[in-house]
Amino acid sequence: MSDVTERQGGDLQPREGTAAERSAQTVLRPAGDIFEHENGITLLLDMPGVSKERLDIQSDRNSLVVEGEVQIDMPQETESLYADVRSTCYRRSFSLSGEQLDTNAVEASLKDGVLRIDIPKRAEMRPRKIEVKTG
Amino acid sequence: MVGNRSQLDTLMNELWRWDPWDDLFAGSPWVTGIRAAQQGAYPPLNVGSSPDSVDVYLFAAGLDPESLNLSLQQNLLTVSGERKVEPQQDATYYRRERFNGSFQRVLTLPEDVDPDNVDARYRDGVLHVRVGRREEVKPRKIPVH
């Protein structure tokens, strides 16, 4: 059983950007929870300051890329006094195994800056209840 | 062994959050002040200053605004609250990075803020606290006759 879990764990490995990507601009890496359950894999990513309009999620058979832009209302002539958050751009990418996950059926929702992405397993990969007949 | 593991995790978090801008701002009095937060304090916040107000932005996604406590004592702003991330039952976790628990951040605002002129709103996971500046200390244009 543990073999299966380990292999499935490999389905969704965070993949850091290339050095060139990282140096081109500073991006924020949203903190995330990732878990697998019976029907698929769920990602929860904290992206405070991002609205639905400024969120971009792309997935294909092998990867999932999430990008978002922070927009906050600031009065005119604002000067920065202090900043923990020094970028307005979130980005995180993951590699997927399309054999097990149905990447065409990815669903996403955003509430109060928390992005939830559900990637279902292909029907044939879901656990099936096997009835034991007695007789 | 467990201790080592968590130290490693902390180190990884620091690396992930490392930002060359930090070095650039390291000399700022805000960062070295007595109430300066340690790196990675939750929630991260930005403070902006404009002629009319001081604006504090706390980046805290997925909070119930009701659970937040804000207080402003003279120019000392305290924000505390709790974020509960309910674990999913019957699931295998691969990553667990999101903040879970109670938090507090205290910051000293410029001295001319007006504690009677504060409003706070929560949108898209960002808590924006706007504190007005006292009228009498705003810079005034002095006409030359």
Chai-1 contact restraints between the chains, C-beta under 6 A:
chainA,res_idxA,chainB,res_idxB,connection_type,confidence,min_distance_angstrom,max_distance_angstrom,comment,restraint_id
A,T5,B,T92,contact,1.0,0.0,6.0,A-B,restraint_1
A,G9,B,Y94,contact,1.0,0.0,6.0,A-B,restraint_2
A,R29,B,W16,contact,1.0,0.0,6.0,A-B,restraint_3
A,A31,B,E97,contact,1.0,0.0,6.0,A-B,restraint_4
A,A31,B,R98,contact,1.0,0.0,6.0,A-B,restraint_5
A,G32,B,R95,contact,1.0,0.0,6.0,A-B,restraint_6
A,G32,B,E97,contact,1.0,0.0,6.0,A-B,restraint_7
A,D33,B,R95,contact,1.0,0.0,6.0,A-B,restraint_8
A,D33,B,R96,contact,1.0,0.0,6.0,A-B,restraint_9
A,D33,B,R98,contact,1.0,0.0,6.0,A-B,restraint_10
A,I34,B,Y94,contact,1.0,0.0,6.0,A-B,restraint_11
A,I34,B,R95,contact,1.0,0.0,6.0,A-B,restraint_12
A,F35,B,Q88,contact,1.0,0.0,6.0,A-B,restraint_13
A,F35,B,A91,contact,1.0,0.0,6.0,A-B,restraint_14
A,F35,B,Y93,contact,1.0,0.0,6.0,A-B,restraint_15
A,E36,B,T92,contact,1.0,0.0,6.0,A-B,restraint_16
A,H37,B,A91,contact,1.0,0.0,6.0,A-B,restraint_17
A,D46,B,A61,contact,1.0,0.0,6.0,A-B,restraint_18
A,D46,B,R98,contact,1.0,0.0,6.0,A-B,restraint_19
A,P48,B,F59,contact,1.0,0.0,6.0,A-B,restraint_20
A,P48,B,A61,contact,1.0,0.0,6.0,A-B,restraint_21
A,P48,B,G125,contact,1.0,0.0,6.0,A-B,restraint_22
A,P48,B,V126,contact,1.0,0.0,6.0,A-B,restraint_23
A,G49,B,D124,contact,1.0,0.0,6.0,A-B,restraint_24
A,G49,B,V126,contact,1.0,0.0,6.0,A-B,restraint_25
A,S51,B,D124,contact,1.0,0.0,6.0,A-B,restraint_26
A,I72,B,Y57,contact,1.0,0.0,6.0,A-B,restraint_27
A,I72,B,V126,contact,1.0,0.0,6.0,A-B,restraint_28
A,M74,B,G48,contact,1.0,0.0,6.0,A-B,restraint_29
A,P75,B,S50,contact,1.0,0.0,6.0,A-B,restraint_30
A,E77,B,S50,contact,1.0,0.0,6.0,A-B,restraint_31
A,T78,B,G48,contact,1.0,0.0,6.0,A-B,restraint_32
A,T78,B,S50,contact,1.0,0.0,6.0,A-B,restraint_33
A,E79,B,S49,contact,1.0,0.0,6.0,A-B,restraint_34
A,S80,B,G48,contact,1.0,0.0,6.0,A-B,restraint_35
A,L81,B,V47,contact,1.0,0.0,6.0,A-B,restraint_36
A,L81,B,S49,contact,1.0,0.0,6.0,A-B,restraint_37
A,Y82,B,W30,contact,1.0,0.0,6.0,A-B,restraint_38
A,Y82,B,V47,contact,1.0,0.0,6.0,A-B,restraint_39
A,A83,B,N46,contact,1.0,0.0,6.0,A-B,restraint_40
A,D84,B,P44,contact,1.0,0.0,6.0,A-B,restraint_41
A,D84,B,L45,contact,1.0,0.0,6.0,A-B,restraint_42
A,V85,B,P44,contact,1.0,0.0,6.0,A-B,restraint_43
A,V85,B,N46,contact,1.0,0.0,6.0,A-B,restraint_44
A,V85,B,F59,contact,1.0,0.0,6.0,A-B,restraint_45
A,R86,B,D19,contact,1.0,0.0,6.0,A-B,restraint_46
A,R86,B,W21,contact,1.0,0.0,6.0,A-B,restraint_47
A,D112,B,A61,contact,1.0,0.0,6.0,A-B,restraint_48
A,D112,B,G62,contact,1.0,0.0,6.0,A-B,restraint_49
A,D112,B,G125,contact,1.0,0.0,6.0,A-B,restraint_50
A,G113,B,A61,contact,1.0,0.0,6.0,A-B,restraint_51
A,G113,B,D124,contact,1.0,0.0,6.0,A-B,restraint_52
A,G113,B,G125,contact,1.0,0.0,6.0,A-B,restraint_53
A,V114,B,A61,contact,1.0,0.0,6.0,A-B,restraint_54
A,V114,B,G62,contact,1.0,0.0,6.0,A-B,restraint_55
